[in-house]
Amino acid sequence: MRNPLHTGAWLIWLVAVGTMLTVTRNPIYIGLVLLWVGIVLSGLGAPEQGVGTPVLSPLRFALVVVPIAALFNALFVHAGETVLLRIPDAMPVVGGPVTLEALAYGALNGLVLTGLFAAFAVFNRVTPVRSLIQLAPRAYYPVAVTVAIAVTFVPVTLRQAVQIREAQAVRGHRLRGLRSWAPIFLPLLSSGMERALQLAEAMVARGFAAGGVQGGRGGLRTQLLLAAGTLLFGGGLVVRLVGKPLAGTALLLAGLAMIVGGIWLAGRAHPHTVYRAAPWRAADWAVAGVAAAGALLFLVAIPGIDRASLAWYPYPAFTAPGFSLMLVAATWGLLGPAIVSLRS
């Protein structure tokens, strides 16, 4: 499927999914977010071989992670009133009651991890590496390119390892011990070094990271701004911890603004051009706006919205979770990419 959305809109959607999944353990909200993410993922169609193809699908990930998380929490957290069985107290750490509440809470944690995995799977499918690099601040553009190259080398190396192993198997090679891995490891290492040298030569020929470091008054001003912003941000955290949230929040915002300004000033020393800039369209604003608004409802206390259902926990006794219609409606904002893909 053609991706009609800007990478920035997808990034805001991803942050909104993570926010909704991490601020609550209410199974109603978690189930709705998983449903909407699943609809968006299914609307992308089948991935092309080698392009955004994860090792595990979200469904297989859930079949592995949810039971493990539920069992782990039930064995190590002996809380809850509904006892399913009792492990002898003579057994260290795991000895004690295994409760329905602990089992359910562990399963919910596994579902949250599944939702995050599915959201990142969607983001990986729709986001080219070059778009991620363009999102990085210009001051860290060389670092972003280096990290992107390192990440893309992993699937290339895995595919080449499979090809080398198949070629050696055709020649009659069999893996029977550590020494038998040498005919696979050595060609893989030499081919990887050759690719790295070719890429390095190509990047040097194109002038990658050839610009000088900003110096003089501009560089000093940037460093002072970043240092002052970091101090204000840390001071805001301390002030909030001592019981002054308003003053702490003001310091946090001031420090964050100074850090962003310092990064912007540092980026001016690293100019770069884009061959074809991706514009923000009305659909991008709509998807990013409704997703961000939904995440904001989960984070900020707004008059008229009952947030008590966000604090639902199965302890001490498992009870039916409540819900707020406004928060349920907020999760619907995650369906924006699926609606846009149907209209395009």
Secondary structure by P-SEA (a helix, b strand, c coil): ccccccaaaaaaaaaaaaaaacccccaaaaaaaaaaaaaaaaaacccccccccccccaaaaaaccaaaaaaaaaaccccccccccccccccccccccccaaaaaaaaaaaaaaaaaaaaaaaaaacccaaaaaaaccccaaaaaaaaaaaaaaaaaaaaaaaaaaaaaaaacccccccccccccaaaaaaaaaaaaaaaaaaaaaaccccccccccaaaaaaaaaaaaaaaaaaaaaaaaaaccaaaaaaaaaaaaaaaaaaaaaaaccbbbbbcbbbbbcaaaaaaaaaaaaaaaaacccccccccccccccccccccbbbbbaaaaaaacccaaaaaaaaac
